[in-house]
Amino acid sequence: MAAHKSQDVAKNKSIQTVLEVNPDEVTPLLTGETDRYDALEENERARSPTGTRTPKDEEQRSVFGILSVLLIGVFVSQADTSLVLATYGAIASEFNDLQNASWLLSSYMLAMCMGQPLYGKLSDIFGRKFMLQFSYGLFAAGSLLCGFCQSMPQLIVARSIQGLGGAGMVCLVSIIITDLVPLRDVATYRSYVNVVQTVGRSSGGAVGGFLAQAVGWRWALAGQAPLTVLAMLLVALNLKAPQKSQGSEDTTKSSLASKLGRIDFPGALFMSVTILSFLLVIDIGGEKVPWTSTLIYLLGGVGLLSGLLFVMAETRATEPVFPLHLLSSRAVLTPYVIITMQNASQVALMFFIPLYFQVTKNATTGEAGAYMVPSIVGNTAGGLLAGFLIKRYGRYKLPTVLAALSSGFCFTLLLIFWRGHTSVLQSLFVFPGGFATGIAHSTTFVALAAGVREQDLAIASSGLYLSGSVGAVAGLCSASAAFQSALRSTLNEAVIGGDVDNGPEIIRKSLSDVTYVQNLTGKAHRLVVGAYVSSFRVSFLLCIGLASAYLIASLALKERHFV
């Protein structure tokens, strides 16, 4: 028992060093071994029966203190997503380019996909704090650039810079949590982060829509920069950086060179090119360019070649950017598949919610963003429930399976009831989808942490976030492509077949400008809205398929019961 208490005291002191003293930059935030399965019982036994504050109580206070300086960045990164979801129609319409509106999200997500697998390894080399501040700087720079863009291509580039920064703003916080707390508590602390994410998402849509109407979308996007800079300053002041070595300038340069030498540059390059090539094929294939075009074949060939070179580079690298042995583990692959499928369906849903109500109810940008709130609240509820269940019962498979059923239930309700005249009650049917996402994000992270070695956790965690981002991009692109294809077909059938005056002009503008649809009247408005509603149903069917794949993967999830 004394040994148990001494371990708790030592661990508490190690947490305090993150805030007060100077550990090595590249070591975990806790010294010694992090508590895992065998430490869960001893942590419970360390609680004082008298109710007085124990070393574990002090440890918990320290963890909350660390998290409090990290959550502003989490808030900003999540508010950005719903802000753009609520305003992308107005932004793209200003450039008369609604057909390419999905690029405002997919460019951000593509950049996230390229950056996320790198942050885990780079944080092992340069330290969690340095890489976190680096990601803040990129996001702030991208936000400012968004406010000055004069064309859609410029805005897409700025959004890509934001995405490179956003890749580390949430990923690194989750990695830091695993450094600080026992595995049983990981889901609980991540549920707190999820609450902040939810507040960001819910406020981002409504506030972003309001700002877009009041001062313009440029200020809404650029206004994220000051908050990001504030987050960077709080981390710099409160998450104490280790002292630099007092060696000579040559020693400092040698140390930097040594760190740079540990980076697997070939592996990072080939992995990024592979991810970008295949996601671009998904994004532009069939909608922006024909599947049989030379560009599609070129991107596919580049992706295959870079993928082969990536495998070769990783087998030879001393410190691979992503060890290939992780992909042979069921404990790693299953969480990756689950989060990919759920993110694909949920992001597709969040993309269509504002557009659906703008078309069917002539909702303003702010009103359309508010319709996303039930799904976001469901996300919070799911995350909190998952954290409670894992901490209380030490199991995560059953909640994951139930979440898959909840996701399928959500899209089935939308397919049946969202037919253009949606009541207030029916608008709440998006809640189960968000609920499923909240559970999945918590349980898959714990499942992954339970199945990998300590030294692989940061890299494997980055891979989990990459899987989620790939799922988000693939879901958004595939659902958008299916929707646009169905919309083009149904508009031609409805408008031309309905013998409406200026039919070709109505079709062309209805495909590119949602405000034009809102201003239509009479028969033309009824036919165009009907075509939109029919096309939404095609996307809901796709999401049901994704939820089914999620269910199959959740049944195959390997569970490690915490003692």
N, C-alpha and C positions, 0 to 999 in steps of 0.2 A: 504493500500500500504506500509505503514511503517512496518507493521508486516511482509509483504512479504520480504522486504529488510533485516530486522533483521534476518529472517530465513536463507537467503542466506549468510549473513555475518557469522552467527554462523556455518553454514555448512562448509563454506570455512575455518574457523579457525579449525574446527574439522579435516579436511583433513590435514592441516599443522601439527597437532599433531602427525600424523603417522610418519612424517619425523623428527620432532623436539623435541617432549616431550614424556611423558610416560603414555599413556592410559593403562588400564588393558589389559592383554594379551588376555583374552577370550572374550572381548567385540568386537562389530563390529568396523570396521575401521572408521566409522563415528559415532559421538555421536548423541544421540537423534534419532528421527525417520527418516528413509531414505525416500526420496521423492518417491511417487508412483503416482497413476493416478491423484489425485487431485492436485499434486504439479507440473504437467507438464505445465499448463498454467502460473502459477506464475513464473516458471523459465524463460519462454519466456518473460514475462513482465519485468523481472529484467534486461533485456539487455538495455544498455544505447543507446538512440536514437542518441546521438552525436558521437558514435563510440569510445568513450574513454573506457579505460579498467575498467570493473566493477568487483565486487566480483565474479561473475560467470566466467569472463575471468580468474581471478586468480585461481579459482577452477579448471578450465580446464587445466591450466598449471600444477597445482599440480598433477592432475590425470595422465597427460602425464609423469611427472617426476617419479611417482611411477611405471607406466607401463614400463618405459625405463629400470629399474633395474630388471624387471622380464622376459623380452623377450628373453634373451640369453638362459635361460632354456627351454623356449618354442621352440626356434630354434633347440636346440640340440635334444630334444625329438622327434621332427618331422623329422629331418634329419636322425635319426637312422632308422626310418621305411623304407624310400625309399632307404637308404644305403643297408639294408638287402634285400629288394625286388630286388635290382639290382645285388647283389652278392650271393644270396642264392644258385644259381646253381653251382657257382664255389666252394663255401664252402662245400656243400654237396658232390660234385663230388670228392673233395680232400679226403673225408672220404669214397668214394664209396657207398654213401647212399642217392642218389637223391630221392628215394621214400619217405624218411622221411624229405625232405627239408622243408615241411610245418611246422614242429616242431620249426624251427628257428623263425618263426613268431607266431605260436600258443602258444608256451611256454611263450613268452613275453606277449601276449594278455591275456592268462589265468591268469598270475600273476597280470596284470592290473585289470582284472575283480575281483579278490579277494581283491585287495587293494582299488579300487576306492570308494566303498560304505562306507569305513571306514574313509577316509580322511575328509569328510564333518563333521561328528560328532567329530572326534578328533581335527579338527581345531577349533570347538566351545569350546572344553575343554582346549587345550594347546595353542591355538592361531594360526593364519594363518602363521605367519612368521616361527615359530618353525617347524611346519609340512612341510612347503615348503623346508626348509633347510634339514630336515630329508630325504625328497624324493630325493633331490640332492645328498646326501651322498650315498644312496642306488644305485642310477643310476651310479654314478662314480665308486663305488666298482664293480658293475656288468660289467661295460665297461672294467676295468682293467683285470678282470678275463677272459673275452672273449679272450684277447690277449694271454693268457697262456694255453688255453684249448688244449688238445691233443686227444680228442675224441668227437664224437657227443653228447653222454650223458653229458659230462662235459660242453660243450658249451650250451646245453639246460638249465642246472642249472644256468649258468652265465646269460643267457638271461632272466631267470625267476627273478633273482635278479634285473636286469635292469628294468623289467616290474613293479616290486613292487615300484621302485622309479619313473618310468615314470607315474605311476597312479596319482601321486599328482602334477606333474610338470606343467600340463596344467589345470587340474581340479581346483586347488586352485587359479590360476590366474583368471579364470572366476568367481569364488566365490568372490574374492577380488573386481572385477569390479562391481558386484552387490552391494557391500558394499559402493562403491564410487559414483555412478552416478544414475540419475533418470532412470526409466524403459525405457522411450523413447530412451535414449542414449545408452542403453546396447548393442543393436545390432551394433551400430556404432563403439563403442570401441572394441567389439569382432571382428568386421571386420578388425580392425587394427592388432589384434592378429592373425587373420586368414592370413593376408599378411605375417607376420613373419613365420607362420606355412608353408605357401606355399613356401616361399624362402627356408626354411629348407628342405622341401620335394623335391623341384626341384634341389637344390644343392646337397642334400644327395645322390641321385641316380647317378648323373654324377660324382661328386667328389669321391664318394665311389667306383664307377666302375674304375675310374682312379687310385685311391690308391691301389685297389685290384690288378691291373695289375702292378703298379710301385713298391710297397713295400709289397704287400700281404694283404689279408683281415684281418689278425690279427692286424696289425697296424691301419687299417681303423676303426676297432671297438674300440680298446684301445685308439685311439686318441681322442675319445669323452670325456674321463675322465678329461683332463686339462680344456676343455671348461666348463664342468659342475662345476668343482671346482671354476673357475672364476665366474660363475653365483652365486655360494654360497657366495663367498666373497663380490660381489657387493650387494647382499641382506643384508649381515651382516653389511656392512659399510653404506649403503644408506637408507635402510628401517629400521629406528631406532627401536631397541628393547626396550620394557619398562624396567625401572629399577627394579631390584629385591627388594623385601621387605627387610627392615633393621632389621627384627626380628631375633630371635635366631635360631640356627641350628635346634632345635626341631620344631620350627614353620615352617621352610622351609620344613622339612621332612613331617610334618603334612599337609602342603599345597599340596605337591606332592602326598601324600597318598589320600588326598581328591579328587584330580584330577583323580587319577587312579581308585578310587572308583566309579566315575561317568561313567566309560567305561562299556559298556554292553558286557563283554567278552563272555558269553554264546551265545548271539545273533550273535556276530561277528564270532565266531567259526562255529556255525551251518550254517550261511549264506555262509561263505567261502567254507565249505565242500559241501554244496548243489550246489553252482555255479560250483565248480571244478568237481564234480562227473558228472553232466549232460553235461558239455562241453567236458569232456573226452569221454563220450559215443558218442557224435557227432563227435569228432575228430578221434577216432580209429575204430568206428563201421563200418563194411562193407568193409573197406580198409585194415586196419592193423590186425584186428581180425574179425571173422564172427559175424554177428548180433546175432547168437544163442549161442555164446560162454558163458562160465561161467562168464568170466570177465565182459561182458556187463551186465549180470543180476545182478552181485554183485555191480557194480557201480550204476546201476539204483536203486537197493534196498537201498544202502547207501544214494543216493541222496534224495529218498523219505522220508527215516527216518529222515535225518538231516533237511529236509525241514519242516517236522512236528514239530520237536523239535525247529526249528527256530521260527515258528508261536507261539508255547507255550511260548518260552522265551520272545518274543516281547510283548505278551499280559500282561506279569507280570513285565517287566522291568520298572524302574522308568524313565530312559532316554534311550529308545530303540535306537539301532544303525540305524534302519530304521523303522519309525512308519508305521504300516500296514494300517492306515487310508488313507495314500497317494495313495495306490493302488486302492482304491475305487472311486477315483476322475477321471472323464473323462478328466479334464484339465491336469492331470498328466499322465494318461495311454496313451493318444493319442500321445503326443510328444515322449514318450518312444517307442511306436510301430513304429513311423515314422523314428526315428533315427536308430532303430534296422534294419529296412528293407533297408534303404539307405546305411548304413555302410556295411551291408552284401554284397550288390551288388557291391559297389565301391571297397572294399578291394579285392573281388574276381577278379574284373577287373584289379586292380593294380598288383595283383599277376601274372596274365597271360600275361600282356603286354610284359615284358622283355622276357619271355619264348617263346612267339609267334614269336618275331622278331629274337631271337637267332636261332630258328629252321627254319623259312622260309627264312630269309635273311643272315644266318650265321653271325649275328651281334656279335660284341665283348660285353663284360660285360658293358663297358662304353657306347657304342652305344645303347645297349638295354635299359639302364637306361634313356637315353635321350628321348626315345619314350614316357616316362611317363609325360614329361613336359607339353604337351597340356592339359592333364587332370588336372594337378596341377594348371596351369594358369587359367583354367576354375573355379577351386575351389576358387581362389582369386577373380575373377570377380563376381562370385555368392555371395560371402560373402559381398563384397563392395556394390553391388546392393541392397542386402537385407537390409543392414544397412541404406542406403539412403532412401529406400522406407518406412521403418518403422519409421524413424525419420521424414520424410516429410508427410506421410499420416496416420501414427498411426495404420496401419493394417499389419497383417502378414499371414493371411490365403491364400489369392490369390497367393502371391509369392510361398507359400509352394505347392499349387496345380500345379502351372506351373512348379515347379522344378520336381515334380513327372513325369509330361509329358516329360520333358527334359531327365530324366533318362531313361524312356522307349524308347524314340527316339534314344538315344545313342546305346543301346544294339540291337535295331532293325537294325540300320545301320551296326553294326559289324556282325550281323548274316547274312546279305545279302551280304556285300562287302568284308569281311575279309576271303578270300578263298586261301590264300597262296601267291598271287602276289599283295601285298598291295602297292599302290602308295603313294606319299607324301601327297596328298590331303586326301586319305582314312585313313592315319595314324592320321589325325586330328579329326577323328570321335569320339575320346574319350573325346573331349572337353565338350560336353553336359553332360556327366556323372559327371565330376568334377564340372561343373557349378551347377548342381542339389545338389551336396553334400555341396557346399559352402552356398547355400541358406538355405538348411535344417538345417545346424548347427547353423545358426544365428536365424532363425525364431522359431525353436523348443525351444531354450533356452529362448527367450522372451515369448513365449506362456506359458512355464512352470512357469516363474517368475510372470506372470500375474495371474496365477491360484492358487498360494499357499500363505500361511501366511508367514510373514517375518521370524518368528522363524523356519520355516520348509525349508527355501530356500536353505541353504547350504546342507542339507541332500538330498533334492529333486534333487538338481543340481548334486550331486555325483551319484544319481540313474540314471540320464540322461546319464552321462558319462559311467556308468556301462552298460546301455542299448546299447550304441554305441559300447562298447568293446565286449559285448556278440554277437551283430550283426556281428561285424568284425570276431570274431572267428568262429561263426556258418557259415557265408558266405564263409570264407576261407576253412573251413573243408568240408562243403557240396559241394562246387564247385570243390575242389581238389579231393574229393572222386568220384564225378561224372566224372571228367576228367580222373582220373586214371582207373576207371572201363571201360569207353568207349575206352580209349587208349589201354588197354590190349586186349579188344575184337577186335578192328579194326586192331591192329598190327597182331594178330593171323590170322585174315581173309586175310589181305593184303599180309603179308610176306609168310605165309605157302601156301595160295592159289595162290600166285604169283610164286611159285616154285623157290624161291631164295636160293642159296647155304648158308649153315650154318644158316638157318632160326631161330631155337631156340636160338642160341647165339646172333643173331642180335636183337631179341625181348627182351631178358634178358638185354642186355646192353643199348638198346634204352629206356628202362623203368627207368634206373638208372643213365645215364650219358648223358647230353645234348651235351658235346663236342664230344662224340662218334657219335651222329647223325650228327653233323656238318662235321665230317670227312668221312662220307659215300659217296660213289660215285655211279653214274649210276642208274640202276633200283632199287637197294636197297634204295638209298637215296630218290628217287622219291616216293616209296611206303611208307617209314617211315614218310616222311614229310606229305604226304596225310593223313595218319592215325592220325597224330597230329592235322592237320587242322580240320578234322571231329570231333575229340574229343573236340576241343575248342568250336565248335558250340553247343555241348551239354551244356557246361557251360554258354554260352550266353543265351540259352533258359531258364536256371535256373534263370539268372539275370533278364530276362524279367518278370518272375513270381514274383520276389521280388519287382521290380518296380511297378507292378500292385497292390501288397499289400500296397505299400507306397502310391499310388494314392487313394486307398479306405480309408486309415487312414487319409490322408490329407483332404479329403472331410468331415470327421467327426470331424475335429479339431474345438475346441471351441475358438471363438475369442472375445477378450476384446478390443473394440475400444478406443484408447487413446483420451482424449478430447483435 
